[in-house]
Amino acid sequence: MSVLAWAGLARQALACWGLAVSLCGAGRAGAQPVEGAPAQTIEPSMAMTPTPVPASASASVSTTPATEPLSVREPPSYSGSLISLNFQNVEVRVLLQVLAEHSGFNIVASDSISGSLSLRLRNVPWDLALDTIVQARGLALRREGSVIWVAAKAELAARERQEQEGRQALQATESVRTQSFRLNYSRADEVARQLQAGVGAGRLLSARGSVLVEVRTNQLFVTDVAPRLALVQALVRQIDIPVRQVMIEARIVEAADSFGRSLGVRLGGRSSFNPAQSGHSLSGGQLGGTFFTPQPPNAAPPLPGTDFGIAGLNMVNLPAAGLNGVPAASLAVALFNASASRLLNLELSALEADGQGQVVASPRIVTADQVKAIIEQGTELPYQQSTSSGATALTFRKANLKLEVTPQITPEGGIILNVDVNKDSVGRSTPNGFAIDTKHVQTQVLVDNGGTVMIGGIYETLERDEEFRVPVLGSLPVLGALFRSRTKSLSKSELLVFITPQLLTDPQPLR
């Protein structure tokens, strides 16, 4: 080998040594940035390979202190200090060493890592740069504390598989022991089902573990290896806590307002064929619903004559209708001659009703979180029902007030309620039994602790205006009132359902 060749190799070795020293200095400057210090840039005359590269090839490393304002938006999963890399054909192991010096982490590279990489990154987090290098070379990494392992994916997978097999082998040979757990608030059988649920890695107990439930004392006896017993103890500590309770109060308000008016008239008369006949008298009265009628003396023959009207003395029979089972009041007027042989009777009837009513039902119940609670009160009505054999059987149907609710307490302190409210009452009588008037509300609502919300309401209005009259005559002005009857009614009803949940913060009732 000539002297010139030896001189060229010496110059390459010195250049590589100077680049390595400069990279270490840049890494230390990036790991401990000084506020106000300028970023360091290193431009070697050749790449990190023994063979020469073109004159345009360069490699530079610049670090930016973490206290400087960021010019780019960092992804949320990367939070390392910024770094810029510009290399061509540099070994992957050298890049890992640069990142280790910059970040302060201990990066362990496997012996299987080899090859070179060309990259140019500007102002990116160092952990993003590390992920980019690992993905570009098909590698994988695993972090344990301040140590980052970098190796091939197959190598890391094989190592984790060996560790898992080692742990399983240790569990297979490790001695088991039995530990008892006394539960205060949870049921032992429910916790035992949770411990035994799952298959394989999803099961809390190992393949050698078992659970014995003592219902009388509410205890669990768990047999397993020590690490699994520690997991069971941590689980029991988390779930065996007092369940929060909720008091739910519902207020069901029914309001009714009714008004009714009825006007009617009766008109009739009589004319006798024998006006000379005397000795008869009149019966009836002016105040009331009975007409004046001629009455013959005792043992006298009936009075001859003709009644004006269709039925008896009634020529117009349109009295006022009763309201709510109350008959209408009436006023009668009669015109007759001296011998009472001719009569003209007029009866006016009228009734007005005005009523208001309010029913307030307020069921209240206390239940635990996510536990359904039911409270009801009412009447069971019997009715006949046919059976498959053709006979009849006596069955009962409920007409009651019922509140069914399931609360769920949110982490923010609110309460989600699944509410089902029934307000039934006995209705009218039918040939098959009593009908049942139902009012039903079912919903889900989110309410603040101690707040009140109206979950539903029904507003009903019934208006009726009826008129009965004699054709033609009933349409006459003024005098037509003697030939018609009119009934007007207006009723309003409203149903409102309010609900108020309240968390029970006093720990005394929970014990």
KELUMDO-707442 format. One record per atom (N, C-alpha, C): residue in one letter; x, y, z. Coordinates in steps of 0.001 Angstrom, whole numbers, plus 500000, padded with zeros to 6 digits. Layout:
# residues N
AXYZ ...
***
This chain:
# residues 511
M500868498802500000 M500000500000500000 M500899501240500000 S500525502209499207 S501367503389499061 S501210504324500225 V502105505289500277 V502052506294501361 V500824507152501231 L500419507479499985 L499219508322499796 L497959507617500282 A497883506303500064 A496702505556500546 A496636505569502053 W497807505321502706 W497798505389504182 W497405506775504666 A497843507796503998 A497484509156504421 A495991509396504278 G495372508871503188 G493918509043503017 G493127508354504114 L493538507129504466 L492845506434505547 L492985507158506866 A494125507763507109 A494323508502508367 A493417509711508429 R493291510411507292 R492404511586507286 R490941511175507536 Q490502510044506975 Q489124509577507212 Q488897509229508673 A489873508571509293 A489721508206510710 A489647509433511586 L490504510450511312 L490455511679512108 L489129512406511930 A488607512417510689 A487315513083510461 A486191512387511221 C486191511051511192 C485152510312511950 C485277510559513437 W486470510579513970 W486658510844515406 W486177512240515763 G486448513236514929 G485979514588515220 G484470514691515176 L483838513973514247 L482361514006514186 L481742513364515409 A482323512251515863 A481766511588517053 A481866512478518265 V483019513157518444 V483169514062519585 V482189515212519497 S482003515757518298 S481073516880518128 S479644516469518410 L479241515233517972 L477879514765518229 L477622514604519716 C478612514110520450 C478443513980521906 C478272515334522539 G479047516326522093 G478884517674522638 G477518518237522333 A477031518012521095 A475688518503520756 A474626517811521573 G474793516503521842 G473798515794522666 G473735516348524059 R474935516641524648 R474905517200526012 R474276518582526016 A474510519354524981 A473882520681524926 A472383520556524803 G471894519534524076 G470445519369523966 G469831518851525235 A470550518007526007 A469988517460527235 A469900518509528312 Q470841519484528322 Q470829520524529345 Q470914521879528645 P469815522338528083 P469863523591527336 P470056524768528270 V470761525764527748 V470982527000528487 V470169528087527835 E469390528788528644 E468491529798528102 E469314530891527415 G468906531209526202 G469571532254525433 G470748531773524620 A471193530507524800 A472346530004524053 A471928529677522636 P472786529942521659 P472420529643520272 P472452528146520028 A471608527693519054 A471582526281518692 A472889525878518035 Q473328524641518361 Q474595524168517839 Q474356523379516554 T475224523652515560 T475126522965514277 T476499522421513913 I476512521153513542 I477779520492513187 I477668520007511766 E478602520360510950 E478617519981509539 E479930519264509247 P479975517957509323 P481199517218508994 P481434517220507502 S482692516953507154 S483057516951505739 S482736515640505059 M482313514605505826 M482019513328505204 M480979512603506038 A480399511565505495 A479335510828506179 A479951509866507172 M479028509122507891 M479454508227508958 M479809506840508435 T480303506745507225 T480704505450506683 T482169505520506275 P482887504391506273 P484297504412505920 P484549504837504498 T483596504646503578 T483818504992502169 T483503506440501942 P484198507093501041 P483928508510500777 P482561508692500152 V482004509914500333 V480701510281499780 V480897511527498969 P479939511897498136 P480072513117497356 P480232514327498240 A480781515410497618 A481060516632498389 A479804517270498922 S478642516994498289 S477379517600498755 S476809516899499964 A477310515689500301 A476763514961501451 A477125515682502726 S476200515744503631 S476421516452504900 S475570515836505971 A475924516096507233 A475134515644508389 A475179516738509431 S474074517119509948 S474024518194510940 S473055517832512034 V473328518275513238 V472470518073514402 V472304519405515083 S471083519849515288 S470826521107516003 S469781520865517060 T469963521409518234 T469027521238519342 T468410522572519680 T467147522551520092 T466402523753520466 T466012523638521931 P466367524614522762 P465982524535524174 P464472524422524321 A464056523678525355 A462629523463525576 A461914524728525988 T462682525760526472 T462032526990526920 T461684527918525779 E462184527646524545 E461884528516523427 E460458528271522940 P459812529307522367 P458458529103521835 P458477528138520672 L457450527292520586 L457379526278519545 L456754526877518298 S457358526574517163 S456837527076515895 S455863526120515244 V455798524874515723 V454876523886515166 V454021523343516308 R452890522813515934 R451965522242516921 R452347520797517191 E452655520502518434 E453101519163518783 E451916518213518865 P452099516979518392 P451045515984518601 P450869515719520091 P449663515386520504 P449427515212521946 P450168514033522552 S450590513035521723 S451230511851522283 S452745511992522398 Y453319513082521923 Y454764513298521981 Y455023514612522724 S455873514546523745 S456116515721524586 S457600515967524827 G458490515337524061 G459914515535524251 G460387516875523706 S461589517262524104 S462172518504523601 S462480518368522116 L462511519513521431 L462655519508519984 L464105519232519576 I464237518587518423 I465544518249517880 I465455518266516357 S466556518619515696 S466639518595514233 S467768517655513835 L467497516786512870 L468458515789512399 L468557515888510883 N469781515838510373 N470012515861508930 N471198514946508633 F470924513687508233 F471960512693508003 F471721512004506672 Q472794511524506098 Q472741510687504911 Q473622509466505146 N473009508311504973 N473708507030505108 N474424506936506453 V473737507261507532 V474303507147508863 V473780505871509511 E474598505239510310 E474186503995510963 E473079504256511984 V472156503306512077 V471026503429513007 V471527503468514443 R472569502733514758 R473085502700516125 R473628504077516517 V474224504807515546 V474722506150515839 V473557507092516122 L472454506990515348 L471281507826515593 L470688507564516976 L470651506308517384 L470136505987518720 L471015506602519794 Q472339506615519577 Q473247507234520545 Q473012508739520615 V472767509400519477 V472493510846519475 V471225511141520275 L470174510358520045 L468918510569520772 L469079510294522265 A469904509309522617 A470140509027524032 A470836510200524708 E471837510773524044 E472528511920524612 E471603513126524730 H470727513312523760 H469831514473523773 H468736514351524825 S468135513159524958 S466973512989525839 S467349512707527280 G468540512161527517 G468898511782528868 G468413510399529245 F467737509691528346 F467294508329528609 F468407507349528245 N468326506166528847 N469265505093528544 N468659504225527444 I469237504268526273 I468736503500525137 I469670502308524923 V469101501117524989 V469843499875524806 V469466499321523442 A470445499182522557 A470229498672521206 A470647497211521142 S469836496411520505 S470138494986520377 S471267494765519371 D471934493609519481 D473009493281518545 D472493493063517135 S471187492806517012 S470625492539515681 S470357493818514896 I470535494984515510 I470295496243514811 I471484496563513939 S471238496786512678 S472303497136511732 S471684497937510609 G472529498410509703 G472056499145508553 G472198500635508727 S471972501358507648 S472100502808507628 S470762503433507280 L470710504752507492 L469447505473507280 L469775506903506893 S469030507450505971 S469132508858505606 S467835509552506018 L467936510653506734 L466741511349507187 L467046512820507376 R466004513604507351 R466101515030507634 R464850515439508398 L465022515736509664 L463930516150510551 L464267517510511129 R463280518367511198 R463525519720511690 R462491520052512771 N462999520366513959 N462170520812515092 N461029519837515373 V461373518593515665 V460385517582516050 V460742517081517448 P459783516613518235 P460103516028519548 P461016514827519375 W461905514653520322 W462886513571520188 W462221512204520216 D461113512060520999 D460438510762521031 D459728510476519711 L459257511533519011 L458703511326517671 L459813510911516698 A460975511522516825 A462099511125515972 A462487509668516220 L462464509247517505 L462788507863517830 L461767506912517212 D460478507230517301 D459454506384516695 D459609506328515184 T459977507432514573 T460164507452513128 T461300506533512706 I462409506590513422 I463553505724513098 I463193504257513300 V462493503956514393 V462132502569514693 V461195502018513622 Q460198502807513218 Q459255502328512204 Q459911502222510830 A460852503126510530 A461514503067509222 A462354501804509063 R462927501305510140 R463776500113510083 R463044498848510492 G461708498919510743 G460961497734511140 G461331497211512500 L461669498099513423 L462062497715514774 L460907497923515743 A461148497602516994 A460178497796518075 A460932498258519305 L460208498945520190 L460846499431521411 L459948499151522598 R460559499084523742 R459845498869524995 R460509499700526077 R459697500444526819 R460220501347527845 R459968500752529225 E461038500736530014 E460969500282531403 E461678501318532255 G460910502209532857 G461504503271533647 G462242504247532761 S463522504443533039 S464354505347532234 S465163504601531175 V464857503342530953 V465580502528529976 V464640502202528828 I465124502405527601 I464366502103526391 I465102501003525644 W464408499866525445 W464980498744524708 W464547498868523249 V465504498762522339 V465234498814520903 V465787497534520290 A464925496798519602 A465339495543518975 A464370495246517855 A464630494172517149 A463716493734516106 A462399493271516722 K461311493399515948 K459994493034516473 K459946491569516876 A460506490716516066 A460481489292516396 A461284489010517662 E462391489720517839 E463217489512519028 E462485489949520291 L461845491124520255 L461091491577521430 L459906490671521710 A459193490233520653 A458062489327520856 A458523488015521472 A459664487487521014 A460185486240521584 A460586486435523037 R461173487604523358 R461562487854524748 R460335487950525655 E459288488652525188 E458076488753526011 E457401487398526167 R457442486594525115 R456862485264525220 R457625484416526220 Q458946484516526213 Q459747483770527189 Q459459484232528607 E459302485546528789 E458992486043530127 E457624485542530594 Q456639485544529663 Q455317485045530030 Q455363483567530378 E456078482797529601 E456195481372529919 E456916481157531235 G457897482016531522 G458582481887532801 G457669482184533968 R456837483219533805 R455897483522534898 R454890482394535082 Q454401481839533982 Q453459480729534109 Q454108479508534748 A455344479252534371 A456041478117534983 A456267478353536468 L456554479610536835 L456744479917538252 L455452479744539029 Q454334480159538405 Q453052479976539076 Q452703478511539212 A453091477706538232 A452785476274538299 A453561475574539405 T454722476106539737 T455534475467540777 T455435476181542114 E454912477416542127 E454833478166543371 E453749477584544270 S454002477581545542 S453041477025546493 S451845477963546640 V450678477382546838 V449444478162547000 V449126478262548485 R448353479289548801 R447884479463550171 R446466480013550128 T445789479927551260 T444380480330551368 T444276481575552228 Q443509482534551747 Q443291483789552464 Q441798484072552524 S441335484542553677 S439907484837553872 S439672486337553712 F438505486656553161 F438100488049552960 F436688488207553517 R436539489038554530 R435219489322555105 R434652490564554415 L433499490395553821 L432859491476553077 L431839492184553951 N431835493492553887 N430926494297554698 N429693494769553932 Y429858495123552669 Y428754495726551917 Y428368494920550687 S429274494112550158 S428976493305548969 S428581491897549388 R427860491225548492 R427475489836548740 R428607488923548284 A428888487929549121 A430021487047548850 A429813486238547576 D428588485782547299 D428366484972546101 D428537485796544826 E428148487084544849 E428324487921543661 E429799488207543406 V430566488455544455 V431995488691544274 V432681487425543781 A432259486266544278 A432865485004543835 A432628484781542343 R431440485129541842 R431191484982540406 R432094485905539594 Q432360487100540096 Q433267487999539384 Q434698487468539369 L435131486860540465 L436486486323540511 L436661485144539567 Q435619484348539386 Q435717483163538544 Q435346483431537097 A434920484652536789 A434545484968535407 A435781485130534547 G435610484940533260 G436722485089532323 G437422483770532048 V438193483791530960 V438925482596530538 V440354483006530202 G441311482205530626 G442710482449530279 G443246483691530959 A443833484586530113 A444436485796530664 A443396486753531228 G442130486630530795 G441090487500531323 G440554487077532674 R441043485980533211 R440566485489534509 R441483486005535601 L440860486505536682 L441654487076537766 L442425485997538515 L441811484849538737 L442486483756539416 L443309482948538417 S444323482282538919 S445132481418538067 S444409480096537844 A445022479251537040 A444396477955536760 A444314477097538016 R445153477361539002 R445150476573540242 R444312477227541326 G443742478408541041 G442993479131542060 G441561478639542197 S440990478824543377 S439609478423543671 S439034479363544721 V437694479395544797 V436986480282545720 V435946479474546465 L435870479683547770 L434861479072548619 L434032480184549258 V432701480086549145 V431790481120549638 V431146480637550921 E431194481470551944 E430486481224553206 E429375482265553299 V428145481831552981 V427020482765552894 V426625483266554267 R426683482412555275 R426180482790556601 R426974483951557183 T428294483919557035 T429138484997557563 T429581485985556489 N429136485765555239 N429467486643554111 N430987486772553954 Q431649485608553861 Q433094485571553710 Q433481484820552443 L434685485147551956 L435293484452550829 L436596483818551290 F436818482579550877 F438078481888551137 F438702481592549778 V439763482326549452 V440397482242548138 V441714481499548292 T441923480505547435 T443156479725547411 T443857479966546088 D445088480507546148 D445830480799544934 D447252481181545313 V448076481504544306 V449448481929544555 V449440483356545095 A450544483765545662 A450609485060546343 A450317486250545418 P450865486316544187 P450543487475543343 P449057487591543021 R448387486464542786 R446956486523542492 R446151486887543731 L446585486463544903 L445888486864546125 L446006488360546353 A447136488943545973 A447275490396546090 A446305491115545154 L446106490578543956 L445132491160543029 L443714491045543579 V443390489910544164 V442056489736544749 V441841490715545891 Q442840490896546723 Q442715491838547835 Q442506493263547328 A443213493645546269 A443014494981545710 A441614495136545131 L441097494091544475 L439747494155543919 L438697494265545018 V438835493481546064 V437869493530547163 V437886494903547829 R439064495495547953 R439158496829548555 R438426497870547701 Q438416497669546399 Q437768498632545512 Q436251498479545472 I435745497259545526 I434306497051545329 I433536496923546637 D434197496573547728 D433486496407549004 D433411497756549721 I432569498630549195 I432394499971549751 I430909500221549935 P430530501155550807 P429102501442550985 P428477501974549700 V427305501474549381 V426585501917548194 V425808503181548538 R425946504182547697 R425216505423547936 R423718505215547718 Q422927505917548519 Q421477505762548469 Q420826507064548031 V419663506903547442 V418919508033546894 V417491507963547417 M416969509116547840 M415556509231548184 M414843509934547034 I413847509268546471 I413094509801545342 I411687510139545817 E411281511355545555 E409931511802545906 E409236512268544632 A408088511693544376 A407275512090543227 A406046512832543725 R405637513828542974 R404442514602543315 R403533514624542081 I402365514006542235 I401393513900541155 I400220514813541491 V400020515814540665 V398988516827540918 V397925516711539826 E396672516542540257 E395531516538539352 E394623517693539732 A394377518595538809 A393506519755539033 A392369519713538024 A391166520024538496 A389973520004537642 A389150521251537917 D388596521822536863 D387737523004536951 D386586522805535983 S385332522899536485 S384164522626535651 S383108523700535866 F382361523960534802 F381253524910534854 F380159524411533927 G378896524506534384 G377765524054533583 G376539524929533804 R375746525064532750 R374510525863532839 R373469525210531947 S372218525116532483 S371126524466531760 S369859525283531947 L369177525539530850 L367911526285530856 L366874525473530103 G365611525431530626 G364542524676529975 G363173525265530266 V362178524737529577 V360810525254529702 V359823524115529472 R358677524223530164 R357541523345529906 R356306524228529744 L355490523934528736 L354316524752528417 L353153523818528130 G351981524118528731 G350796523274528533 G349521523996528938 G348377523368528710 G347087523990529052 G345949522990528965 R344657523509529289 R343477522649529262 R342243523514529018 S341320522951528299 S340032523629528052 S338905522647528311 S337907523022529121 S336797522143529496 S335647522332528511 F334918521228528212 F333764521291527337 F332514521759528058 N332548521745529374 N331351522112530144 N331720523207531117 P331842524430530629 P332260525492531533 P331252525801532621 A329946525356532453 A328954525661533493 A329094524773534709 Q329840523711534544 Q330004522795535677 Q330865523457536740 S330421523349537926 S331136523991539031 S331396522981540128 G332000523473541149 G332299522611542301 G333645521950542242 H334369522151541189 H335703521538541133 H336736522542541651 S337918522035541915 S339003522853542472 S340269522656541636 L341311523378542021 L342609523301541355 L343628522668542289 S344488521886541713 S345604521315542482 S346912521723541802 G347994521741542545 G349293522141542019 G349805523350542750 G350802523998542195 G351372525163542843 G352153525994541863 Q352351527256542204 Q353090528145541339 Q354599527989541504 L355076527591542664 L356502527404542904 L356789525910542888 G357459525430541869 G357771524014541786 G357600523517540373 G357729522219540239 G357671521624538915 G356329521012538593 T355262521350539299 T353950520740539060 T352991521802538541 F352287521480537468 F351323522416536893 F350049522484537740 F349307523582537541 F347928523613538031 F347066522715537160 T346292521856537783 T345376520962537051 T344010521032537706 P342932521037536902 P341589521018537503 P341319519682538170 Q340680519740539310 Q340432518555540108 Q338931518501540425 P338221517472539974 P336773517385540295 P336564517061541774 P335354517405542290 P335060517053543694 P334964515552543860 N334879515142545127 N334798513712545423 N333527513125544844 A333640511946544289 A332527511187543711 A331908511894542525 A332593512874541985 A332068513571540807 A332639512931539563 P331960513012538457 P332490512439537220 P333705513228536749 P334534512610535949 P335712513321535447 P335312514520534616 L336146515480534634 L335885516701533883 L336100516435532405 P335130516770531602 P335369516643530168 P336246517796529689 G336909517590528637 G337755518649528102 G338922518075527327 T339833518950526925 T340979518579526097 T342222519226526667 D343303518433526760 D344595518956527193 D345375519432525970 F346038520580526131 F346898521083525075 F348290520461525251 G348656519628524388 G349975519009524487 G349951517572524029 I351126516988523992 I351251515607523527 I350993514640524667 A351557514925525811 A351412514035526970 A350818514834528113 G349606514573528415 G348970515283529525 G348823516757529205 L349248517587530137 L349136519021529998 L350353519647529336 N351309518835528895 N352563519368528373 N352462519566526864 M352416520807526470 M352485521103525051 M353941521208524604 V354807521807525424 V356248521856525214 V356915521263526453 N357650520184526270 N358277519492527412 N359800519443527195 L360458520570527456 L361912520671527326 L362484521244528621 P362425520477529713 P362958521000530981 P364478521035530955 A365033521781531900 A366487521853532033 A367037520518532535 A368158520115531983 A368785518854532394 A369535519045533703 G369577517994534493 G370343518035535731 G371840517988535462 L372630518523536380 L374085518556536275 L374693517851537468 N375558516897537177 N376253516150538233 N375282515470539186 G374168514977538620 G373183514265539428 G372253515148540233 V372298516452540038 V371439517384540783 V370352517866539834 P369052517739540195 P367971518214539301 P367921519738539268 A367352520259538188 A367263521703538022 A366124522280538858 A366296523497539270 A365222524230539972 A364204524724538946 S362906524850539376 S361842525213538440 S360914526242539075 L360254527016538223 L359271528025538627 L358096527915537665 A356884527690538203 A355678527475537392 A354712528650537550 V354072529026536448 V353069530102536416 V351845529575535671 A350635529844536194 A349388529357535582 A348422530522535383 L347741530526534257 L346663531482533951 L345370530696533760 F344316531079534475 F343041530343534385 F341890531326534614 N340686530901534192 N339500531736534379 N338889531477535741 A337784532155536004 A337159532065537341 A336626530682537615 S336099530028536600 S335543528688536821 S336597527602536654 A337855527991536398 A338961527038536246 A338698526022535167 S337946526455534126 S337696525530533025 S338764525643531940 R339495526723531937 R340563526900530964 R341847527261531722 L342942526572531344 L344228526755532034 L345333526934530998 L346332527754531366 L347570527878530592 L348726527872531594 N349542526831531518 N350639526621532475 N351992526875531794 L352918527494532548 L354279527745532085 L355249527440533232 E356240526607532936 E357247526257533951 E358644526527533372 L359417527322534071 L360805527618533701 L361726526876534665 S362735526210534128 S363707525478534958 S365114525922534569 A365993526002535558 A367382526446535328 A368289525838536383 L369532525605535987 L370529525059536912 L371911525510536445 E372719525910537401 E374094526308537123 E375007525624538130 A376100525033537630 A377040524291538494 A378452524793538231 D379196524970539284 D380590525420539200 D381387524630540230 G382445523952539763 G383222523114540681 G384706523169540391 Q385489523013541435 Q386940522961541345 Q387443521846542249 G388452521138541779 G389002520040542575 G390491519892542346 Q391184519358543332 Q392626519142543243 Q392990517910544051 V393766517049543419 V394243515828544065 V395766515836543995 V396402515670545128 V397864515657545210 V398294514331545826 A399068513563545089 A399631512308545595 A401151512451545617 S401764512050546713 S403210512237546882 S403857510961547413 P404086509971546538 P404828508781546993 P406314509094547162 R406944508445548118 R408351508671548439 R408996507331548762 I410236507149548258 I410910505876548455 I412412506105548470 V413136505241549189 V414600505283549286 V415148503984548715 T416181504093547860 T416782502917547256 T418270503161547052 A418998502082546787 A420440502174546543 A420706502485545071 D421936502833544802 D422337503176543440 D422158501971542523 Q421454502188541376 Q421207501189540341 Q420396500003540860 V419511500233541808 V418626499197542334 V417188499673542140 K416366498832541490 K414982499206541225 K414171499207542516 A413294500202542662 A412434500310543829 A410997500538543357 I410040499943544068 I408621500026543706 I407825500339544965 I406887501279544853 I405933501568545911 I404579501791545256 E403515501202545822 E402192501320545231 E401127501263546322 Q399979501853545993 Q398822501872546885 Q397577501995546028 G396543501219546364 G395331501305545570 G394326500239545947 T393479499874544964 T392378498942545163 T392424497882544081 E392080496655544464 E391969495568543506 E390497495300543255 L390081495395541993 L388679495231541620 L388447493816541108 P387434493110541620 P387153491745541142 P386329491776539855 Y386569490792539004 Y385746490612537806 Y385827489155537381 Q384822488746536614 Q384726487370536169 Q385520487182534882 Q386217486054534816 Q387022485731533653 Q386807484279533293 S386632484023532008 S386390482657531539 S387704481894531488 T387636480636531877 T388811479775531841 T388761478901530593 S389815478112530394 S389880477246529219 S388844476130529266 S388398475756530467 S387402474695530589 S385983475198530386 G385785476504530220 G384450477056530043 G383854477632531310 A384438477338532452 A383935477892533708 A384451479320533880 T383925479999534867 T384343481362535176 T385144481365536465 A386101482245536517 A386954482373537696 A386987483838538099 L387163484056539370 L387210485408539927 L388660485879539945 T388930486936539237 T390258487533539206 T390170488995539623 F391331489578539872 F391380490949540365 F392280491774539451 R391912493019539308 R392696493977538552 R392958495196539419 K394182495679539365 K394577496759540253 K394231498124539672 A393751498994540539 A393581500414540233 A394292501167541349 N395553501518541106 N396367502019542202 N397306503117541736 L397978503691542699 L399055504658542475 L400369503909542638 K401227503964541608 K402442503172541606 K403613504018541132 L404731503920541854 L405983504575541481 L407064503506541388 E407655503377540201 E408754502441539968 E409934503240539416 V411076503182540079 V412203504032539708 V413503503277539939 T414471503523539036 T415823502976539151 T416807504127539015 P417509504516540084 P418447505646539989 P419843505190539605 Q420573506082538974 Q421994505872538654 Q422736507173538939 I423674507123539868 I424408508315540293 I425607508499539363 T425721509673538781 T426830509981537877 T428042510454538668 P429250510386538095 P430435510882538813 P430367512364539141 E429611513149538359 E429508514583538633 E428518514906539739 G427796513922540271 G426828514158541327 G425400514236540848 G425157514136539545 G423796514092539041 G423194512709539217 I421902512597538930 I421182511341539109 I420358511085537857 I420598509935537218 I419795509491536080 I418688508587536620 L417453508931536286 L416295508213536808 L415539507553535663 N415303506245535805 N414362505527534947 N413052505438535716 V412073506243535316 V410858506442536098 V409666505828535372 D408811505175536142 D407549504634535635 D406477504945536678 V405551505840536327 V404527506306537259 V403154505943536709 N402324505305537542 N400931504979537203 N400003505649538197 K398963506284537688 K397912506880538538 K396575506408537991 D396089505279538529 D394834504683538087 D393737504974539100 S392502505011538614 S391343505240539476 S390161504452538935 V389194504202539799 V388004503444539422 V387114504323538546 G386761503815537368 G385935504561536438 G384472504184536543 R383750504335535434 R382310504074535429 R382048502574535462 S380836502250535844 S380423500853535932 S379912500380534577 T380318499186534187 T379896498568532927 T379262497213533236 P378550496629532271 P377970495295532538 P379002494237532874 N380234494434532441 N381293493459532732 N382125493828533955 G381788494901534621 G382546495331535788 G382917496798535686 F383715497239536626 F384124498639536657 F385260498872535658 A385176500004534979 A386281500430534130 A387344501113534981 I388558501172534467 I389681501770535189 I390226502916534349 D390249504098534930 D390849505263534288 D392344505276534600 T393171505255533572 T394621505137533750 T395315506413533315 K396384506726534023 K397312507803533670 K398717507251533897 H399541507256532857 H400814506541532891 H401908507418532303 V403048507502532990 V404224508232532524 V405437507329532695 Q406222507155531615 Q407450506365531668 Q408525507105530891 T409664507391531540 T410698508179530901 T412019507975531619 Q413083508540531032 Q414407508591531650 Q414868510042531643 V415358510515532773 V415703511925532909 V416920512053533809 L417739513091533542 L418914513420534347 L418577514639535193 V418700514502536522 V418321515550537457 V419500515815538382 D419685517088538726 D420697517440539712 D420269516977541096 N421245516801541960 N420959516388543327 N420119517453544024 G418945517054544516 G418040517979545184 G417187518806544245 G417352518652542940 G416561519417541985 G415206518777541741 T414294519570541204 T412948519117540882 T412700519350539407 V412144518341538742 V411866518436537324 V410469517885537062 M409752518526536143 M408450518021535718 M408674517057534565 I408361515803534761 I408645514790533753 I407494514592532784 G406333515175533052 G405216514998532118 G403976515706532605 G403054515899531692 G401798516540532034 G400766516323530941 I399494516299531331 I398369516134530408 I397356517225530711 Y397004518006529695 Y395998519063529840 Y394824518714528930 E393623518667529498 E392435518245528767 E391317519257528982 T390675519641527888 T389557520587527925 T388370519962527199 L387183520003527848 L385950519476527267 L384897520574527314 E384441520992526152 E383447522078526054 E382258521577525234 R381060521743525790 R379840521283525137 R378797522390525180 D378084522558524065 D376990523541523968 D375863522871523186 E374796522482523884 E373682521736523285 E372397522564523383 E371593522463522342 E370304523177522309 E369247522268521706 F368110522166522385 F366954521398521923 F365780522371521784 R365124522361520615 R364037523317520388 R362985522718519483 V361814523373519505 V360720523020518601 V360993523674517256 P360910522921516197 P361187523531514891 P360330524768514649 V360911525746514001 V360290527016513619 V360026527868514845 L359236527339515803 L358887528138516977 L360116528434517830 G361013527480517943 G362189527702518765 G363154528711518198 S363011529054516902 S363904530025516279 S363362531440516296 L362147531638516823 L361566532975516873 L362310533836517882 P362462535108517593 P363083535993518584 P362182536183519793 V362773536270520963 V362123536494522250 V361193535327522584 L360093535164521839 L359138534109522163 L359718532717521924 G360782532614521128 G361377531308520884 G361993530685522117 A362278531511523165 A362830530950524400 A361846530033525098 L360509530181524785 L359505529313525396 L359445527958524721 F360184527779523641 F360087526540522887 F361451525872522702 R362394526164523564 R363700525520523431 R364344525332524819 S365330524427524825 S366111524128526030 S367585524137525646 R368438524683526516 R369859524841526200 R370703524410527391 T371773523651527072 T372720523177528096 T374139523498527636 K374914524120528501 K376288524488528204 K377185524019529340 S378299523369528971 S379219522862530001 S380659523055529529 L381535523299530468 L382965523480530215 L383736522855531366 S384632521936531028 S385433521268532061 S386888521239531617 K387784521482532565 K389222521469532322 K389882520572533363 S390800519771532905 S391549518896533823 S393016518914533416 E393878518828534403 E395316518896534173 E396027517929535106 L396980517205534543 L397786516257535312 L399249516658535165 L399943516847536273 L401357517206536301 L402092516214537201 V403253515776536742 V404068514820537505 V405441515449537729 F405795515654538989 F407091516192539381 F407879515107540111 I409199515176540009 I410046514205540706 I411272514914541234 T411677514543542453 T412810515168543137 T413691514080543739 P414917513882543244 P415842512937543879 P416769513667544858 Q417142512971545915 Q418011513557546935 Q419000512494547402 L420296512793547270 L421324511870547761 L421370511892549286 L421459510735549880 L421577510623551333 L423053510642551678 T423517511775552157 T424935511946552480 T425268511535553903 D424272511352554755 D424529510950556135 D424990509505556158 P426199509196556604 P426656507810556577 P425982506921557601 Q425255507480558551 Q424657506665559599 Q423636505663559050 P422726506095558100 P421785505101557595 P422434504024556744 L423661504224556293 L424302503243555437 L424926502094556224 R424952502184557530 R425597501153558337 R424556500225558960 
***
